[in-house]
Amino acid sequence: MPAPYPLTAQQIALRHYKIQIDFDAELRATDPRYAQFEVDADEARRFRDGFAGKLSDNDLHELVGDRIEYARLAGNTDAIRGTDKWRALGQALCVASYEAMEREYERGEGDFTGKPAHPLLADAVEFILPEEGPSFKEIVDEEAKRRARGKNGKPLPDRTAKKYRDAAAEFAIFRGSEIASTVKAIEGKKWLEAMQDAEVTSNRTIRGKFQNVRTILNWGRQNDPESFMPSGNTLNGIKTPDYSVTPSYLRAFTLDEAALVLSATRKESKPLFRWIPWLCAYSGMRVSEAAQLRKEDFFESGGRWFWKVTTVGGRTLKTGSSERRIPVHGALIDEGFMVFVNEAESGRLFRGETKDVVSIQPRISTWVRSLIPFSRRPDLSPNHGWRHLFEDLCSRDEVPEDARNYITGRATGKSQGLYGRSEVMLPGLLKAIEKIRPLEL
């Protein structure tokens, strides 16, 4: 069947290119940490080999196959894998990503004047979008401004805003338009089905993406109820996919697995592998939180060490309740962790080899999976599994629930979570965490 909304390979590639460089500009304007990341030369080389025709169909599918599939499900192409048309579209998308990475590199050097050099993009006829109504991005931007207003405003966290923008960008690609006011219910339904049929993303993630887009449309109506979807949010009422939740105990490390990983850290020289598993095992903190720790976060009180999980210095946390102070468990002290902290340079404890800010979570996950392969424990969460295990250790050793919730930064919804939390509570927290018996290695 011919594509109902056909676009040329050039137009599809140009659209992907513009989305990538617009997103790059947005991150540079909102998150100062982003520009510290370097362009991945190996990844750029793969895209270059892709449009040069050096990659097999299998390699090309691995690199851009999902983007081709989205374009097909959106009705923009009828290209089928194994055909010349499919391969040409794959090469065009490689051009788009390679050129976008060129712009990222140039911008990292302070040059914002770069234009596509490859003729496929330089000579492309742009995909024209209607100019009526706000785009998804504009609605998210307006909501972020609204929340930040006022003396005691509660800003929309950058990470949360990015989550909404990412989902909307995917939906915009699928439907061929970024204009939010023109969304039809059938487009939302087909997007859900297309994501499920692609079998790339879990139903839980698909449901979250759809709900994010629906929320954006609700914000648009709240901003302008007379003109923006006056008859109501067109995505309301569409049933989202059901999904089964993996039981917590399957996602958690077992005691044997925890012992295996913690023992393996003793052979590591890189601080992130040596210490982050220990920190998470004895505090239940998220790997993303541990990755942001600085030497200055550690302090003494009453002759014992504690550390702050804080947003100071432009750091981000999942929720407001995630800001807390945690006692250093005796097992960490016996292992020599505080010697490492005291000898470390000021600033971030866990840095990259060539730059301070690195993506810790995938590195930790990959490292853990080298010890506990996916084939052996598919349900294990290599990062979040420590949090599940810590909860179980607290239950085993009868750590009070209020102390457990505070130490893990878990929101309870109870009013007492809004009171106190001064230095007066530190001895009690220390007493609570020392109830946890050290793991046997």
matplotlib code that plots the C-alpha trace (Angstrom):
import matplotlib.pyplot as plt

x = [0.0, 1.4, 2.3, -0.7, 1.4, 4.5, 7.7, 10.9, 14.0, 15.4, 12.4, 12.4, 16.1, 15.9, 13.1, 15.2, 18.2, 16.2, 14.8, 18.2, 19.9, 16.8, 17.0, 20.8, 20.1, 17.4, 19.7, 22.5, 20.1, 18.7, 21.4, 25.0, 26.2, 25.2, 27.8, 30.5, 29.8, 32.0, 30.7, 31.2, 33.6, 33.0, 29.3, 29.8, 32.1, 29.3, 26.9, 29.5, 30.1, 26.3, 25.8, 29.0, 27.4, 29.9, 27.3, 25.3, 21.5, 21.8, 24.2, 22.1, 19.0, 20.7, 21.7, 18.6, 16.1, 13.8, 13.6, 12.7, 10.0, 8.5, 8.5, 6.7, 4.2, 3.5, 2.6, 5.6, 7.2, 6.4, 10.1, 10.6, 13.8, 15.9, 14.9, 16.9, 14.4, 14.8, 18.5, 18.5, 16.3, 18.6, 21.6, 19.7, 19.0, 22.7, 23.5, 21.0, 22.6, 26.2, 25.4, 23.6, 26.7, 28.9, 26.7, 27.1, 30.8, 31.0, 28.7, 30.9, 33.7, 31.5, 30.6, 26.8, 26.9, 27.3, 25.1, 24.7, 27.4, 26.1, 24.1, 21.2, 20.4, 21.8, 19.5, 16.5, 13.0, 11.9, 8.9, 6.5, 4.4, 1.2, 1.8, -1.5, -1.5, 1.3, 3.7, 4.1, 7.5, 5.9, 3.3, 5.9, 8.0, 5.0, 4.2, 7.8, 7.5, 4.2, 5.5, 8.6, 6.7, 6.4, 8.5, 7.8, 7.3, 8.1, 9.9, 9.3, 12.6, 14.7, 14.6, 10.8, 10.5, 12.8, 10.6, 7.6, 9.4, 10.9, 7.6, 6.0, 8.9, 8.3, 4.6, 5.2, 7.4, 4.8, 1.9, 4.0, 3.2, 4.4, 1.2, -0.6, -4.0, -4.5, -4.1, -6.8, -7.9, -7.2, -3.6, -3.1, -4.6, -2.5, 0.6, 0.0, -0.6, 2.5, 4.8, 3.4, 3.7, 7.3, 8.0, 10.9, 9.4, 7.6, 3.9, 4.7, 7.0, 4.5, 1.8, 4.0, 4.8, 1.2, 0.2, 3.0, 1.5, -2.0, -0.8, 0.8, -2.5, -4.2, -1.7, -2.6, -6.3, -5.5, -3.6, -6.2, -9.5, -11.5, -9.2, -7.1, -9.2, -12.4, -14.3, -11.9, -8.6, -8.9, -6.7, -8.9, -10.8, -8.3, -7.4, -3.7, -1.9, -2.0, 1.2, 2.4, 4.8, 7.8, 7.7, 10.1, 12.0, 12.9, 14.4, 16.4, 19.9, 20.0, 22.4, 24.7, 24.6, 25.3, 28.3, 29.5, 29.3, 30.7, 33.6, 34.3, 34.6, 37.8, 39.5, 38.5, 40.7, 38.0, 36.2, 32.8, 33.0, 34.9, 32.5, 29.1, 27.8, 28.8, 27.1, 23.9, 24.0, 24.2, 21.9, 19.4, 20.2, 19.7, 22.8, 22.0, 22.2, 25.5, 27.0, 26.5, 28.2, 31.0, 33.6, 32.0, 28.7, 30.4, 30.4, 31.0, 28.6, 29.1, 32.2, 30.5, 30.3, 27.2, 26.6, 24.0, 21.9, 21.2, 20.3, 23.1, 25.3, 22.7, 22.2, 18.8, 16.9, 13.8, 11.5, 11.6, 11.7, 14.9, 16.9, 18.2, 21.3, 22.5, 24.8, 27.8, 27.3, 30.1, 30.6, 31.6, 34.0, 35.6, 35.9, 37.9, 35.4, 36.0, 39.8, 38.9, 36.7, 39.3, 42.0, 39.9, 40.2, 37.4, 34.4, 32.9, 34.0, 33.1, 34.5, 35.4, 38.9, 38.9, 36.0, 34.2, 30.6, 30.0, 27.0, 27.4, 24.2, 24.8, 28.5, 27.5, 24.7, 27.0, 29.7, 27.2, 25.9, 29.5, 29.2, 25.6, 24.6, 21.1, 20.6, 21.0, 18.9, 16.8, 14.6, 17.4, 17.7, 21.5, 21.1, 17.8, 18.2, 20.3, 17.4, 15.1, 17.7, 18.2, 14.4, 14.6, 17.6, 15.7, 12.8, 15.0, 16.8, 13.7, 14.8, 11.9, 9.7, 10.0, 13.8, 13.8, 11.6, 13.8, 17.1, 15.9, 14.3, 10.9, 7.8, 5.1, 2.5, 2.1, 2.3, 5.2, 7.4, 7.1, 8.4, 11.7, 14.6, 17.3, 20.6, 18.7, 17.6, 21.1, 21.9, 18.5, 19.3, 22.7, 21.1, 18.6, 21.1, 23.5, 20.7, 21.5, 23.9, 26.9, 26.6, 28.8, 31.3]
y = [0.0, 3.5, 5.8, 8.0, 11.1, 10.6, 12.5, 12.2, 10.8, 14.3, 15.7, 13.0, 13.4, 17.2, 17.0, 14.7, 17.0, 20.1, 18.3, 17.2, 20.7, 22.4, 20.1, 20.8, 24.5, 24.0, 22.0, 24.6, 27.3, 25.4, 23.1, 24.3, 20.8, 19.6, 21.6, 19.9, 16.6, 15.9, 14.6, 10.8, 10.4, 6.7, 7.2, 9.9, 7.6, 5.0, 7.5, 8.6, 5.0, 4.7, 7.4, 6.3, 3.0, 0.9, -0.6, -3.7, -3.7, -5.3, -2.6, 0.2, -1.2, -1.3, 2.4, 4.0, 1.2, 2.6, 6.0, 4.4, 2.4, 5.5, 7.2, 4.2, 3.9, 7.7, 7.1, 9.1, 6.2, 2.7, 1.6, -2.0, -3.4, -5.1, -2.7, 0.0, 2.6, 1.5, 1.6, 5.1, 6.4, 4.8, 6.5, 9.8, 9.5, 8.8, 12.1, 13.9, 12.5, 13.1, 16.7, 17.3, 16.0, 18.3, 21.3, 20.0, 20.0, 23.4, 24.8, 23.3, 25.4, 28.5, 28.5, 28.7, 29.6, 26.1, 24.8, 21.3, 20.6, 17.4, 18.2, 15.9, 18.3, 21.5, 21.1, 19.6, 21.1, 21.8, 20.1, 23.0, 23.0, 25.0, 28.2, 28.2, 27.6, 26.8, 24.0, 21.3, 22.9, 26.3, 24.9, 23.2, 26.4, 28.4, 25.9, 26.1, 29.9, 29.7, 27.4, 29.6, 32.8, 34.3, 34.5, 31.0, 29.5, 25.8, 25.5, 22.6, 20.6, 20.6, 16.8, 16.7, 19.3, 17.3, 14.2, 16.1, 17.6, 14.3, 12.5, 15.4, 15.4, 11.7, 12.3, 15.2, 13.1, 10.4, 12.7, 15.1, 18.2, 20.0, 22.1, 20.9, 22.3, 20.2, 16.8, 14.3, 11.4, 8.9, 10.1, 9.4, 5.9, 5.1, 6.4, 4.0, 1.1, 1.9, 2.0, -1.3, -2.9, -1.8, -3.9, -1.6, 0.0, -1.6, -0.9, 0.9, 3.4, 3.8, 4.6, 7.2, 8.9, 9.1, 10.5, 13.1, 14.3, 14.3, 16.4, 19.0, 19.3, 19.9, 22.7, 24.2, 24.2, 25.8, 28.6, 29.3, 27.4, 29.5, 28.9, 25.8, 22.7, 24.4, 21.1, 19.4, 17.5, 15.1, 12.5, 12.2, 8.9, 7.0, 3.8, 3.4, 0.0, -2.3, -3.7, -6.1, -4.9, -7.0, -7.9, -5.9, -8.9, -9.9, -6.4, -6.4, -7.8, -11.0, -11.2, -13.4, -11.0, -8.0, -9.8, -10.7, -7.1, -5.5, -7.9, -7.2, -3.4, -4.1, -4.9, -1.6, 1.5, 3.9, 5.5, 5.2, 1.4, 1.1, 3.2, 3.8, 0.3, 0.5, 3.9, 2.6, -0.7, 1.1, 4.0, 3.0, 6.2, 6.4, 5.9, 9.3, 10.9, 9.2, 10.3, 13.9, 13.7, 16.2, 16.2, 19.2, 17.2, 15.2, 16.6, 15.5, 15.7, 14.2, 12.4, 10.6, 11.2, 12.1, 13.4, 15.7, 14.8, 18.3, 20.4, 22.9, 23.7, 23.2, 19.5, 17.9, 15.4, 13.3, 15.0, 17.7, 14.9, 13.6, 16.4, 14.8, 13.9, 10.3, 8.8, 7.0, 3.3, 1.7, -0.8, 2.1, 3.4, 0.0, -0.4, 2.8, 5.1, 8.1, 7.8, 8.1, 11.1, 12.9, 12.3, 13.4, 16.8, 19.3, 19.0, 15.9, 12.6, 10.6, 12.2, 11.1, 10.7, 13.7, 15.7, 16.1, 15.4, 11.9, 9.7, 7.3, 5.3, 3.4, 2.8, 1.2, -0.8, -2.2, -3.0, -4.9, -6.8, -8.0, -9.7, -10.8, -11.4, -10.5, -14.1, -15.2, -12.5, -10.6, -9.0, -7.6, -3.8, -3.2, 0.3, 0.5, -3.0, -1.6, 0.6, -2.5, -4.4, -1.6, -1.5, -5.3, -4.9, -2.2, -4.6, -7.4, -5.3, -3.4, 0.1, 2.5, 3.3, 7.1, 6.9, 4.5, 6.9, 9.8, 8.1, 6.8, 10.2, 8.6, 10.9, 9.7, 12.4, 12.8, 16.3, 15.4, 15.3, 19.1, 19.6, 19.5, 17.7, 19.7, 18.6, 17.4, 14.3, 13.1, 10.9, 9.1, 8.6, 7.2, 4.8, 3.7, 3.0, 1.2, -1.4, -2.7, -5.6, -5.5, -7.8, -10.8, -10.8]
z = [0.0, -0.9, 1.9, 2.7, 3.7, 1.5, 2.0, 0.2, 1.8, 1.8, 3.6, 6.2, 6.8, 7.0, 9.6, 11.8, 11.3, 12.5, 15.5, 16.6, 16.3, 17.8, 20.8, 21.1, 21.2, 23.8, 26.1, 25.8, 26.8, 29.8, 31.2, 31.5, 32.1, 28.6, 26.7, 28.7, 27.0, 24.0, 20.6, 20.4, 17.5, 17.2, 16.9, 14.3, 12.4, 12.2, 10.7, 8.2, 7.2, 6.9, 4.3, 2.6, 1.9, 3.9, 6.3, 5.6, 5.8, 9.3, 10.5, 9.0, 10.6, 14.0, 13.5, 12.1, 11.7, 14.4, 12.7, 9.3, 11.1, 12.7, 9.3, 7.8, 10.6, 10.3, 6.6, 5.3, 3.4, 2.2, 2.2, 3.1, 4.5, 1.9, -0.9, -2.5, -1.3, 2.3, 2.1, 0.5, 3.3, 5.9, 4.3, 4.3, 8.0, 8.6, 6.8, 9.1, 12.3, 11.1, 10.1, 13.5, 15.3, 13.2, 14.4, 18.0, 17.7, 16.1, 18.8, 21.5, 20.0, 20.0, 16.3, 15.7, 12.0, 10.7, 7.9, 6.4, 3.9, 2.4, -0.7, 0.4, 3.2, 1.7, -1.4, 0.4, 0.1, 3.6, 5.1, 5.8, 8.9, 9.4, 11.3, 13.3, 17.0, 19.5, 19.1, 21.7, 22.7, 23.1, 25.4, 27.6, 27.6, 28.7, 31.5, 32.7, 32.9, 34.7, 37.4, 38.0, 38.5, 42.0, 45.0, 46.1, 42.7, 42.1, 38.8, 36.5, 36.8, 33.6, 33.5, 33.7, 31.0, 28.8, 29.3, 28.0, 25.1, 24.0, 24.0, 22.0, 19.5, 18.8, 18.4, 16.1, 13.9, 13.7, 12.8, 10.6, 12.5, 15.6, 16.0, 19.1, 18.5, 15.4, 17.1, 16.3, 18.5, 15.7, 15.5, 19.2, 18.8, 15.8, 17.5, 20.5, 18.1, 16.0, 19.1, 20.2, 16.8, 16.5, 19.6, 20.6, 23.7, 26.6, 27.2, 30.4, 28.6, 25.7, 28.2, 29.9, 26.5, 25.6, 29.0, 28.6, 25.3, 26.7, 29.7, 27.3, 25.5, 28.9, 29.6, 26.2, 27.2, 30.6, 28.9, 26.3, 26.8, 24.3, 21.3, 22.1, 21.6, 22.7, 22.6, 24.9, 24.8, 21.8, 23.5, 26.6, 26.6, 24.5, 26.4, 27.0, 27.0, 30.0, 31.3, 34.0, 36.7, 37.5, 41.2, 43.4, 44.6, 41.1, 40.4, 43.6, 44.1, 46.1, 49.0, 46.9, 44.0, 46.2, 47.7, 44.2, 43.0, 46.1, 46.2, 42.5, 43.2, 45.2, 42.0, 40.3, 40.2, 38.8, 41.7, 40.1, 40.0, 43.3, 45.4, 43.9, 44.5, 48.1, 48.6, 47.0, 49.0, 52.3, 51.7, 49.0, 47.1, 43.4, 41.2, 39.6, 43.0, 43.9, 40.6, 41.6, 45.0, 45.8, 48.5, 50.1, 50.6, 53.4, 57.0, 60.5, 63.4, 66.8, 65.7, 62.8, 59.1, 57.1, 53.5, 51.9, 48.9, 47.6, 44.7, 45.5, 42.6, 39.9, 40.6, 40.1, 42.2, 41.4, 44.0, 46.7, 49.3, 47.8, 49.5, 52.7, 54.9, 55.2, 57.8, 56.5, 57.5, 59.4, 56.6, 54.3, 56.9, 57.4, 53.6, 53.5, 51.8, 54.0, 53.3, 49.6, 50.3, 52.4, 49.9, 46.9, 45.3, 45.9, 43.6, 42.0, 43.5, 40.4, 37.2, 33.7, 32.5, 30.2, 31.7, 35.0, 34.0, 32.6, 32.2, 35.2, 35.0, 31.8, 32.8, 36.1, 34.5, 31.9, 34.5, 36.7, 33.7, 33.0, 36.4, 36.3, 32.6, 31.4, 30.3, 33.9, 35.6, 33.0, 35.6, 37.8, 37.7, 37.7, 39.1, 40.9, 42.3, 45.2, 46.3, 46.4, 48.3, 50.9, 51.5, 52.2, 54.5, 56.5, 56.9, 57.9, 60.6, 61.8, 60.7, 61.6, 58.7, 59.0, 59.1, 56.1, 54.1, 54.9, 54.2, 50.8, 50.0, 49.5, 49.5, 51.9, 51.4, 55.1, 56.8, 59.0, 56.0, 55.9, 59.4, 61.3, 59.6, 61.3, 62.7, 65.8, 63.9, 62.9, 65.9, 65.4, 61.7, 62.6, 65.2, 62.5, 59.7, 62.1, 62.7, 59.2, 59.5, 57.1, 54.0, 54.2, 51.4]

ax = plt.figure().add_subplot(projection="3d")
ax.plot(x, y, z, "-o")
ax.set_aspect("equal")
plt.show()
